[in-house]
Amino acid sequence: MRKRDLRRRLERDYGRVPDTHYFPEDMGNIRAYFDYRRSQGRDAFLLDETTWNDLDLDRLFRRINPRLSTSGEQYLYYLLRSPALDAETWRERQALAALMAGAPKRRLALQMILGRLGCTRRADLALSFAPEEHGWGMLVLYAAMGALPLILALLGLLLRPALYGIAAAALLFNLTFHEFRKRRVQRQFDTVNYAAAMILALHRVRKLRDAALDQELAEAYPALDQLRSVLRVGSVSGAQDGGIAEFLAGAFLLDLIAFEFLRGKLSHCREALFTVHESLGRLDAAIAVASYRESLGADCCEPELDFNAETPYLSIRGLRHPLLPDPVPNDLETRRSVLLTGSNASGKSTFLRSVLLCAVMAQSLGICPAESYRAPAFRILSSMALRDDLLAGESYYIVETRSLKRILDAAQGSPPLLCVVDEVLRGTNTVERVAASCEILRAIPQGNALCLAATHDGELCSLLADCYDLYHFTETVGETEMTFDYRLRPGPATSRNAIRLLGLLGFPETVVEGAQCRAEDFLREGRWRREK
């Protein structure tokens, strides 16, 4: 893309909803940097897979990601999975996003550099951070093979013309070997090329001589200095036009020689490369966050985070789900855990997700989909959209209890834990579900945790009223339909409309009336009526 066209696109797209296509395998590449950090234990807390999937954070990532560079989208993904737990980290993130938002010329200059770097799904950058042990043997071999035709031709000129034929054979062998070998290492080629392009991109940022950026990248520039030899070699992709340049690259293995040299250099400077990738990623992700905030307009606020809170609490006004087209705002002010009741589809699960998404965004992005948000910096866990683990041979109940156990264990730690539990122990019978749910939900707030739980078991409201604030969602049942206003209300749910919904959905009257009679008998007598 020409510079002028790229500039126009960047100016047009800033502050708009990204329009980017994703293939199913893309997220595996995008999360590579996060997976590398997690494997190295570089972070005190990261969102686990259960919580990430419960909140459908892939969708939020795609809503924010403008896909400017691979470094940027990989760092943005990591950013969402690493809510800040300390004031210094959070303020640095806020300051960098503000730096991008407050200076359009600086931001556009950076975007031009990052846009030229671009995105690639073929490169495996994590391989560059932790490569296999790499010596110089292949470099020596390629150099010898590349030089052999020239040496033979020179000897033929000086000694025996018959050596010209051997030189031609060596040249033909090199062309064949080059094609075969390059196909075998194509992804490594792409990785090395992108790594070299990242180094060049940071070099271009440095040449901007922007004081604010230089201060932000002060720790990255020494890493850039370690990689100067990579800048001198540059890309190793080789020409692809079938011309003389491509012939020379194949005949004398020029790109394979450059590839092995760069691979060796990057192997020995892996930490420097990691720093370059991270630095570019931080800049690009900050631009993405600034653009996302611009796209939200007045529908977001800057959170107030308390990094010294001794007890957990939440104070949210005008909370909205960030991924819904027309969300209903709700308020929540509590210093105790919360138990939600209400019928299916009344809004319980959406509200729980909204609270956790707000907390994640507050600590990761410094943005909240609310009018105001005050809370401590939380560790965040959920247990919501669970499934049987067929490969492990575990039932839904086993998966659910494991998920709850991790929350109970985390509740004893620090900083405070914010957790959500949707439909506690739905995988077992009523009596044991109520008994076990009561004890688990009672135990969680005894630690350093604020728990938001939803249940259909009304008995839990009276059993947990001493340690949970009770809220509910309700509905209006008409002659032909059931409607919801999705407003959070204090107290337990009092309506019982599940059976009436059967009638609205067209079940036979005999079924609806029979179910209603059985329910009334149970509520009156405390036991189920048996058929005579």
TIDRENBA-228139 format. One line per field, with one value per residue (C-alpha): residue number from 1; x negated, y negated, z. Coordinates in Angstrom, 1 decimal, always signed. Layout:
<atoms>
num = [NUM:...]
c1 = [X:...]
c2 = [Y:...]
c3 = [Z:...]
</atoms>
This chain:
<atoms>
num = [1:2:3:4:5:6:7:8:9:10:11:12:13:14:15:16:17:18:19:20:21:22:23:24:25:26:27:28:29:30:31:32:33:34:35:36:37:38:39:40:41:42:43:44:45:46:47:48:49:50:51:52:53:54:55:56:57:58:59:60:61:62:63:64:65:66:67:68:69:70:71:72:73:74:75:76:77:78:79:80:81:82:83:84:85:86:87:88:89:90:91:92:93:94:95:96:97:98:99:100:101:102:103:104:105:106:107:108:109:110:111:112:113:114:115:116:117:118:119:120:121:122:123:124:125:126:127:128:129:130:131:132:133:134:135:136:137:138:139:140:141:142:143:144:145:146:147:148:149:150:151:152:153:154:155:156:157:158:159:160:161:162:163:164:165:166:167:168:169:170:171:172:173:174:175:176:177:178:179:180:181:182:183:184:185:186:187:188:189:190:191:192:193:194:195:196:197:198:199:200:201:202:203:204:205:206:207:208:209:210:211:212:213:214:215:216:217:218:219:220:221:222:223:224:225:226:227:228:229:230:231:232:233:234:235:236:237:238:239:240:241:242:243:244:245:246:247:248:249:250:251:252:253:254:255:256:257:258:259:260:261:262:263:264:265:266:267:268:269:270:271:272:273:274:275:276:277:278:279:280:281:282:283:284:285:286:287:288:289:290:291:292:293:294:295:296:297:298:299:300:301:302:303:304:305:306:307:308:309:310:311:312:313:314:315:316:317:318:319:320:321:322:323:324:325:326:327:328:329:330:331:332:333:334:335:336:337:338:339:340:341:342:343:344:345:346:347:348:349:350:351:352:353:354:355:356:357:358:359:360:361:362:363:364:365:366:367:368:369:370:371:372:373:374:375:376:377:378:379:380:381:382:383:384:385:386:387:388:389:390:391:392:393:394:395:396:397:398:399:400:401:402:403:404:405:406:407:408:409:410:411:412:413:414:415:416:417:418:419:420:421:422:423:424:425:426:427:428:429:430:431:432:433:434:435:436:437:438:439:440:441:442:443:444:445:446:447:448:449:450:451:452:453:454:455:456:457:458:459:460:461:462:463:464:465:466:467:468:469:470:471:472:473:474:475:476:477:478:479:480:481:482:483:484:485:486:487:488:489:490:491:492:493:494:495:496:497:498:499:500:501:502:503:504:505:506:507:508:509:510:511:512:513:514:515:516:517:518:519:520:521:522:523:524:525:526:527:528:529:530:531:532]
c1 = [+0.0:-1.3:-2.2:+0.6:+3.2:+2.0:+2.1:+5.7:+6.8:+5.3:+6.8:+10.2:+10.2:+9.0:+11.9:+14.1:+15.1:+12.5:+13.6:+11.2:+11.8:+10.4:+9.8:+10.5:+6.8:+5.8:+6.4:+3.8:+1.2:+2.4:+2.1:-1.5:-3.1:-0.7:-1.4:-5.2:-4.9:-2.7:-5.2:-8.0:-6.1:-6.6:-3.3:-1.8:+1.8:+3.3:+6.9:+7.3:+9.0:+12.3:+12.7:+11.6:+14.1:+16.9:+16.7:+16.2:+13.2:+12.2:+15.1:+14.0:+10.5:+11.7:+13.9:+10.7:+8.0:+7.3:+4.8:+2.0:-0.9:-1.5:-3.4:-0.4:+2.3:+0.3:-0.4:+3.2:+4.3:+1.9:+3.0:+6.6:+5.5:+3.3:+5.4:+3.1:+2.8:+0.4:+0.7:-2.5:-1.6:+1.9:+0.7:-1.9:+0.8:+3.0:+0.2:-0.8:+2.8:+3.2:-0.1:+1.4:+4.7:+3.4:+1.0:+2.5:-0.7:-2.8:-0.2:+0.1:-3.7:-3.8:-0.8:-2.6:-5.6:-3.5:-1.3:-4.4:-5.5:-2.0:-0.5:-1.5:+0.1:-2.7:-5.5:-6.0:-7.5:-7.5:-10.0:-12.3:-12.0:-12.8:-14.6:-16.4:-20.1:-21.6:-25.1:-26.8:-27.2:-24.5:-25.8:-29.3:-27.7:-25.6:-28.5:-30.7:-28.0:-27.4:-31.1:-31.8:-30.6:-32.6:-35.7:-35.4:-34.8:-37.9:-40.0:-38.7:-39.9:-43.3:-43.9:-41.6:-38.6:-37.0:-36.1:-33.6:-31.3:-31.6:-31.0:-27.8:-26.7:-27.3:-25.3:-22.4:-22.6:-22.5:-19.3:-17.6:-18.8:-17.7:-14.2:-13.9:-15.4:-13.5:-10.2:-11.3:-12.1:-9.5:-7.9:-11.2:-12.0:-8.8:-9.7:-13.2:-11.9:-9.3:-11.8:-14.1:-11.2:-10.4:-13.9:-13.8:-10.4:-11.8:-14.8:-12.4:-10.6:-13.9:-14.7:-11.5:-13.5:-10.3:-11.2:-8.1:-8.6:-12.3:-11.5:-9.0:-11.4:-14.6:-14.9:-14.3:-17.0:-19.9:-18.3:-18.1:-21.8:-22.5:-20.8:-22.5:-23.9:-20.4:-19.6:-22.6:-21.4:-17.7:-15.1:-16.0:-12.9:-14.7:-13.2:-10.1:-9.8:-11.8:-14.5:-18.2:-18.0:-16.0:-18.4:-21.5:-19.8:-19.2:-22.5:-24.7:-22.3:-22.4:-19.1:-19.8:-23.1:-21.4:-18.7:-21.2:-23.2:-20.1:-18.7:-22.0:-22.1:-18.5:-19.1:-21.9:-20.0:-16.6:-16.0:-16.8:-14.3:-11.7:-12.2:-11.8:-8.6:-7.2:-8.1:-6.4:-3.5:-3.0:-2.9:-0.5:+1.8:+1.9:+3.1:+5.7:+7.0:+7.1:+9.0:+11.4:+12.0:+12.6:+15.2:+17.1:+17.5:+19.6:+20.4:+17.3:+15.6:+12.1:+12.2:+11.2:+9.1:+8.1:+4.8:+4.7:+8.2:+8.3:+11.7:+13.4:+16.3:+18.0:+19.5:+20.8:+23.3:+24.7:+23.1:+23.5:+22.4:+19.7:+20.6:+24.4:+25.9:+28.4:+27.6:+29.7:+27.6:+27.7:+26.2:+24.5:+23.2:+22.1:+19.5:+20.9:+21.2:+24.3:+26.9:+29.0:+32.3:+34.8:+36.2:+34.2:+33.5:+34.2:+30.7:+28.8:+25.9:+25.5:+25.3:+22.7:+20.6:+21.0:+19.6:+16.6:+16.0:+16.1:+13.5:+11.2:+11.4:+10.8:+7.6:+6.4:+7.4:+8.2:+11.7:+15.1:+18.4:+20.2:+20.9:+18.6:+16.6:+14.9:+13.3:+10.1:+7.7:+9.1:+7.9:+10.8:+12.2:+15.5:+17.4:+20.2:+20.4:+18.9:+19.1:+18.5:+14.8:+15.4:+11.7:+10.8:+13.8:+15.2:+18.9:+20.3:+20.5:+16.8:+15.8:+18.0:+16.6:+13.1:+14.0:+15.5:+12.5:+10.1:+12.2:+12.4:+8.6:+8.0:+10.3:+7.7:+5.1:+4.2:+5.1:+8.9:+10.7:+13.8:+15.6:+18.8:+20.6:+23.6:+26.0:+24.1:+23.8:+26.5:+25.0:+26.5:+29.8:+31.8:+31.2:+27.4:+27.2:+28.8:+26.8:+23.4:+24.1:+24.9:+21.7:+19.5:+21.1:+20.8:+17.1:+16.0:+16.6:+14.9:+11.7:+10.5:+13.2:+16.4:+18.6:+21.5:+23.6:+26.8:+29.2:+32.7:+32.7:+34.8:+33.9:+30.4:+31.8:+32.9:+29.9:+27.4:+29.2:+26.7:+23.6:+25.0:+26.9:+30.0:+31.0:+33.2:+34.4:+38.0:+40.3:+43.8:+46.1:+48.8:+51.4:+49.1:+45.6:+43.1:+41.1:+38.1:+36.8:+33.4:+33.4:+31.6:+33.9:+33.1:+34.4:+35.1:+37.3:+40.9:+42.4:+42.6:+43.3:+41.4:+44.6:+46.6:+43.8:+44.7:+48.1:+46.7:+44.5:+47.4:+47.3:+50.7:+52.9:+52.9:+49.1:+49.2:+52.1:+50.6:+47.2:+49.0:+50.9:+47.8:+45.9:+48.7:+48.9:+45.2:+45.2:+48.2:+47.2:+43.4:+43.4:+44.1:+47.6:+47.5:+49.9:+52.5]
c2 = [+0.0:-3.4:-5.8:-8.3:-5.6:-4.2:-7.6:-8.2:-4.8:-5.4:-8.8:-7.5:-4.4:-6.0:-6.1:-3.7:-0.1:+2.1:+4.1:+7.0:+10.6:+13.4:+17.0:+19.7:+20.3:+16.6:+16.4:+19.2:+17.0:+13.8:+15.3:+16.6:+13.7:+14.2:+18.0:+17.3:+14.9:+17.4:+20.2:+18.0:+17.0:+13.3:+12.1:+12.4:+12.8:+13.6:+14.3:+18.1:+19.9:+20.4:+16.8:+15.7:+18.0:+17.2:+13.5:+14.1:+11.9:+13.0:+10.8:+7.8:+8.2:+8.2:+5.1:+3.2:+4.6:+2.5:+5.1:+2.7:+4.9:+8.4:+7.0:+4.7:+7.3:+9.8:+7.2:+6.1:+9.7:+10.0:+6.6:+7.9:+11.0:+9.2:+6.8:+4.4:+5.2:+2.4:-1.4:-1.8:+0.6:-0.9:-4.4:-3.6:-2.1:-5.1:-7.5:-5.8:-5.6:-9.3:-10.1:-8.4:-10.1:-13.6:-14.1:-13.2:-14.0:-11.8:-9.0:-9.1:-9.0:-5.9:-4.4:-4.8:-2.9:-0.2:+0.0:+0.6:+3.3:+4.9:+8.1:+11.6:+14.9:+17.0:+15.9:+17.7:+14.9:+17.0:+19.3:+16.3:+15.6:+19.2:+20.9:+24.2:+24.0:+22.7:+23.0:+21.7:+25.0:+24.4:+21.0:+22.4:+25.1:+22.6:+20.2:+23.1:+24.3:+20.8:+20.1:+23.5:+22.6:+19.4:+21.2:+23.9:+21.4:+19.4:+22.6:+23.5:+20.1:+20.6:+24.3:+26.6:+25.6:+28.9:+27.5:+25.2:+28.2:+29.1:+25.4:+25.6:+28.8:+27.2:+24.2:+26.5:+28.4:+25.2:+24.0:+27.3:+27.5:+23.8:+24.5:+27.7:+26.1:+22.9:+24.8:+26.8:+23.6:+21.2:+20.4:+19.8:+17.5:+15.6:+15.4:+14.1:+11.6:+10.3:+10.1:+8.1:+5.8:+5.2:+4.1:+1.8:+0.4:-0.5:-2.0:-4.3:-5.2:-6.2:-8.4:-10.4:-11.9:-12.5:-13.3:-11.7:-8.5:-8.4:-8.6:-5.8:-3.6:-4.4:-0.8:+0.5:-1.4:+0.5:+3.7:+2.1:+1.3:+5.0:+5.8:+3.4:+6.2:+7.3:+3.9:+4.1:+7.4:+6.6:+8.9:+12.3:+13.1:+12.7:+11.6:+13.5:+12.1:+14.8:+12.2:+12.1:+11.3:+14.5:+16.5:+15.2:+15.8:+19.5:+20.1:+18.8:+19.4:+15.8:+15.7:+18.9:+17.5:+14.3:+16.4:+18.5:+15.5:+13.7:+16.8:+17.2:+13.5:+13.5:+16.8:+15.1:+11.9:+13.3:+11.1:+8.0:+9.2:+9.8:+6.2:+4.9:+6.8:+5.8:+2.1:+1.9:+3.9:+1.5:-1.5:+0.2:+1.5:-2.0:-3.4:-0.7:-1.5:-5.2:-4.5:-2.3:-5.0:-7.5:-5.2:-4.8:-8.6:-9.4:-5.7:-5.1:-6.6:-6.5:-4.1:-5.0:-2.1:-1.6:+0.2:+0.1:+1.4:+3.7:+5.1:+5.6:+3.5:+2.3:-1.0:-1.2:-3.6:-3.2:+0.2:+1.5:+4.6:+3.4:+5.8:+5.4:+2.9:+1.4:+2.4:+1.5:-0.4:+0.8:-0.4:+1.7:+0.4:+3.1:+4.1:+7.6:+10.4:+10.5:+13.2:+12.8:+14.5:+14.3:+16.4:+17.6:+14.8:+12.1:+10.7:+12.4:+13.9:+10.8:+8.6:+10.9:+10.7:+7.0:+6.5:+8.7:+7.2:+3.7:+4.8:+6.4:+3.3:+1.0:+2.7:+3.7:+0.7:-2.0:-2.3:-1.3:-0.9:-2.8:-6.3:-5.7:-2.9:-2.7:+0.6:+2.1:+3.7:+7.3:+10.7:+11.9:+15.4:+16.9:+20.1:+19.8:+21.5:+24.8:+28.1:+31.8:+32.6:+35.7:+36.1:+36.3:+38.4:+35.9:+35.2:+31.8:+32.0:+32.8:+29.9:+27.6:+28.6:+28.2:+24.7:+23.8:+25.2:+22.9:+19.9:+21.0:+21.5:+18.1:+16.4:+16.8:+14.8:+11.2:+8.7:+9.1:+11.5:+10.6:+13.8:+14.7:+18.0:+18.7:+21.4:+23.1:+26.9:+27.2:+30.7:+32.5:+33.2:+30.5:+31.4:+31.8:+28.8:+26.4:+27.8:+27.7:+24.4:+22.8:+23.9:+23.0:+19.6:+18.9:+19.9:+17.7:+14.3:+15.4:+15.0:+11.8:+12.1:+10.5:+13.0:+12.4:+15.5:+16.3:+19.1:+20.5:+22.0:+19.6:+21.4:+19.9:+16.4:+17.1:+19.3:+16.6:+13.4:+12.8:+12.6:+11.7:+8.8:+10.0:+8.7:+10.0:+9.5:+9.8:+10.1:+9.2:+12.1:+11.1:+13.1:+14.0:+13.1:+12.6:+9.3:+8.3:+4.8:+6.1:+3.8:+4.9:+4.7:+5.2:+8.3:+11.9:+12.8:+13.4:+14.4:+18.0:+17.9:+20.9:+22.9:+20.1:+19.8:+23.4:+22.1:+19.2:+21.6:+23.7:+26.7:+28.5:+27.1:+30.5:+30.3:+26.7:+27.2:+30.5:+28.8:+25.9:+28.3:+30.2:+27.1:+25.8:+29.1:+29.1:+25.5:+26.3:+29.8:+29.8:+33.0:+34.1:+35.6:+39.1:+40.5:+42.9]
c3 = [+0.0:-0.9:+1.9:+0.9:+0.8:+4.1:+5.7:+4.5:+5.8:+9.2:+9.6:+8.5:+10.8:+14.0:+16.5:+14.4:+14.9:+13.3:+10.3:+10.3:+9.1:+11.3:+10.3:+12.9:+13.5:+13.9:+17.6:+18.2:+16.5:+18.3:+21.7:+21.2:+23.1:+26.0:+26.0:+26.0:+29.0:+30.9:+30.3:+31.6:+34.7:+34.0:+35.5:+39.0:+37.7:+34.3:+33.4:+33.1:+30.2:+32.0:+32.8:+29.4:+27.7:+30.1:+29.3:+25.6:+25.6:+22.1:+20.9:+23.0:+21.6:+18.1:+18.8:+19.9:+17.6:+14.5:+13.3:+12.6:+13.5:+14.8:+17.8:+18.6:+18.4:+20.4:+23.1:+23.1:+23.7:+26.6:+28.0:+28.2:+30.0:+32.5:+34.7:+36.5:+40.2:+41.2:+40.8:+38.9:+36.1:+35.8:+35.6:+33.0:+30.8:+31.3:+30.5:+27.3:+26.0:+26.9:+25.0:+21.9:+22.2:+22.9:+20.0:+16.6:+14.6:+16.8:+16.7:+12.9:+12.5:+14.7:+12.9:+9.6:+10.9:+12.4:+9.3:+7.2:+9.6:+9.2:+10.4:+9.5:+10.6:+9.2:+11.5:+14.9:+17.0:+20.1:+18.4:+18.2:+21.9:+22.8:+19.9:+19.8:+20.5:+17.2:+16.1:+12.9:+11.1:+8.5:+7.9:+7.1:+4.9:+2.9:+2.5:+1.2:-1.2:-2.4:-3.0:-4.7:-8.2:-8.2:-6.9:-9.6:-12.3:-11.2:-11.1:-14.6:-15.8:-14.2:-14.5:-16.4:-18.5:-17.7:-14.2:-15.9:-16.3:-12.6:-11.7:-13.8:-12.1:-8.7:-9.8:-10.8:-7.6:-5.6:-7.5:-6.7:-3.1:-2.6:-3.7:-1.6:+1.5:+1.4:+1.3:+4.4:+6.4:+4.9:+8.2:+9.9:+6.9:+7.7:+11.4:+10.8:+8.2:+10.6:+13.4:+11.2:+10.2:+13.8:+14.5:+11.5:+12.7:+16.1:+14.4:+12.5:+15.7:+17.2:+14.1:+14.9:+17.8:+19.7:+23.4:+24.8:+22.8:+23.6:+27.3:+26.9:+25.0:+27.0:+28.0:+24.5:+22.7:+24.2:+22.9:+19.5:+19.6:+20.2:+16.9:+14.6:+12.5:+11.8:+10.4:+8.1:+6.6:+6.5:+4.9:+3.7:+1.7:-1.7:-5.0:-6.2:-9.8:-11.6:-12.6:-12.2:-8.4:-7.7:-9.9:-8.0:-4.6:-5.6:-7.4:-4.6:-1.7:-0.7:+1.1:+2.9:+4.1:+5.2:+6.9:+8.9:+9.9:+11.2:+12.9:+14.7:+15.7:+16.9:+18.8:+20.7:+21.3:+22.1:+25.1:+23.0:+20.3:+23.0:+24.2:+20.7:+20.1:+23.5:+23.0:+19.6:+21.0:+23.8:+21.5:+19.0:+21.8:+23.3:+20.0:+19.8:+23.3:+22.5:+19.3:+21.1:+23.8:+21.0:+19.4:+22.7:+23.1:+26.2:+26.8:+29.0:+32.0:+33.6:+36.6:+40.1:+41.4:+45.0:+45.2:+49.0:+49.8:+52.8:+52.0:+48.6:+47.4:+44.2:+43.3:+39.7:+38.2:+34.7:+34.0:+30.5:+28.7:+26.2:+23.4:+23.3:+20.7:+23.1:+26.7:+29.7:+32.3:+36.0:+39.2:+41.9:+45.3:+47.7:+50.3:+50.6:+48.1:+46.0:+45.3:+42.2:+41.5:+38.6:+35.8:+32.7:+30.2:+32.8:+32.6:+35.5:+33.4:+31.3:+34.4:+35.9:+32.8:+32.6:+36.1:+35.4:+31.9:+33.6:+36.1:+33.5:+31.2:+34.2:+35.2:+31.7:+29.5:+32.0:+30.4:+31.9:+30.1:+32.8:+34.1:+37.1:+38.6:+41.9:+43.2:+44.4:+41.9:+41.8:+40.8:+38.6:+38.3:+37.0:+36.8:+34.3:+30.9:+31.8:+29.8:+30.3:+29.6:+27.4:+26.6:+30.3:+31.0:+33.5:+34.1:+34.3:+38.1:+38.3:+36.0:+38.0:+41.4:+40.1:+38.8:+42.2:+44.1:+42.2:+43.3:+46.9:+46.9:+45.3:+47.8:+50.5:+48.6:+47.9:+46.3:+46.7:+44.5:+42.4:+41.3:+39.5:+39.9:+37.7:+38.8:+41.5:+41.2:+38.6:+37.8:+40.9:+42.7:+44.4:+48.1:+47.8:+45.4:+47.9:+50.8:+49.1:+47.3:+50.6:+52.2:+49.2:+48.8:+52.5:+52.5:+49.6:+51.2:+54.4:+52.5:+50.7:+48.1:+46.7:+45.1:+42.7:+42.3:+40.4:+41.3:+40.7:+44.2:+46.2:+49.4:+49.2:+49.7:+53.2:+54.0:+52.8:+53.7:+56.6:+54.3:+50.8:+49.5:+47.6:+44.2:+41.4:+37.9:+37.0:+34.0:+32.9:+31.6:+29.2:+27.4:+24.5:+25.6:+28.4:+28.5:+30.5:+31.4:+32.6:+35.6:+38.8:+41.8:+45.5:+47.3:+46.2:+43.2:+44.1:+40.8:+39.5:+35.8:+34.4:+34.2:+32.7:+30.0:+28.9:+27.9:+26.0:+24.1:+23.0:+25.4:+25.9:+28.6:+30.4:+30.8:+32.0:+34.5:+35.7:+36.4:+38.2:+40.4:+41.3:+42.2:+44.4:+46.2:+46.9:+48.2:+50.4:+51.8:+51.3:+49.3:+45.8:+45.0:+43.6:+41.1:+42.5]
</atoms>
